[in-house]
């Protein structure tokens, strides 16, 4: 197939909504528009004619795509060899170029032009990488010199953990779902961790392993996995090993198919005790629709070193609203707002926008004094639940009294492909066709000393007074000695 000939045809069909979108201003993130970002290779000092698969494209696919686009990886097609990739070249150009909008690949919808840009485990593509992909496809997707190919990735069982092989893998009971049948909700029991000492968890990654052969490519994610999502807790087992002792119980971040792993920043961490177990209390399983499937979840934990003690108290995300939501039919650019005043100094570890099918975007702002900082805006695609875990030195560090503001954007027009119905009003509720508006992220509370120490650390790393840290409004503020403040009475 000639890729050059295919491109205009594919572009015409796929880009039709953008071409017709004269009613929307360019790059309006509040609607489900899909206008691609294009970049010229020349602007990065690259001669487009020299861009090849083996030299330029394969490394990008390895890093950002093959976690899913490999045999058995969950995506509809493998993007490992040149022959596998080439027919998809125009679609790869398109899906990567929509970058932060619904449908973008890789699914990580961070808006690059605004807010904090440093995240852990960030698969997103740089402007230069997009320029390379676009130049490559425009040149007819040449293969290049096989000698330039990077070493292939390890797709063994151990090699496919996104964060590397875990220190401990706990497995859920094995479940079987018929090819076709009703969903199954409920408690699937207790599984011991086997730990003989307390350990603090640095990251947790959950994946499903099942008996669907790796070389069949079901067309949907729901056709490959039976566990849709699961909420669970852990705690110490009672003496007969039948139940968790209630006052040792703690809840863990949710598992949802397609959700990226949880990573706890230094000074944080969740405890798995000696003689603990996971209680898999709320699972939602569904039939694949085409095949009886037997599978289980694997919970992969990586630990902080032995003896590590977390310093900070965990607290949840910003919050939100799942109840009294009012979504109008057939209208783009609708907004939800939620404000919360921080009662403690807070470090935000992760931003996790949660909307339902109409959702297209969420922004997180910090309002401090007369300043309003946009910490981040991200696109939203209800086919993917993604969290954005801040890099160690970029996590917002906010003084108590800061007002956190989240804005959710929804689009209920036919521009939004996730929407089932453009005609009816919808309220809040649990199903995807009803609505939620929540930041499920993670944060920690800091004492005054911890807050000052953390800001001191940041200042040292920033170095220059002119280096600005969006998430740290007080980083450069003079430190007021407590005695002085007390002596000053109520003058402030
Ligand atoms: C986290 C898993 C994951 C990652 C990472 C990922 N993909 Fe995908 N990709 C999927 C899934 C699942 C689908 C099918 C559902 C959809 O279209 O959203 C898909 C769909 C696609 C499609 C459309 C296929 C079609 O049938 O039209 C293209 C093209 C694509 N991905 C390319 C890429 C590229 C290129 C990258 C890396 C830059 C990438 N993907 C990264 C999981 C992933």
Boltz pocket constraint, residues with backbone or C-beta under 6 A from the ligand:
constraints:
  - pocket:
      binder: B
      contacts: [[A, 60], [A, 61], [A, 64], [A, 65], [A, 66], [A, 67], [A, 68], [A, 69], [A, 73], [A, 74], [A, 75], [A, 76], [A, 88], [A, 91], [A, 92], [A, 95], [A, 96], [A, 103], [A, 105], [A, 106], [A, 107], [A, 123], [A, 219], [A, 221], [A, 258], [A, 383]]
      max_distance: 6.0
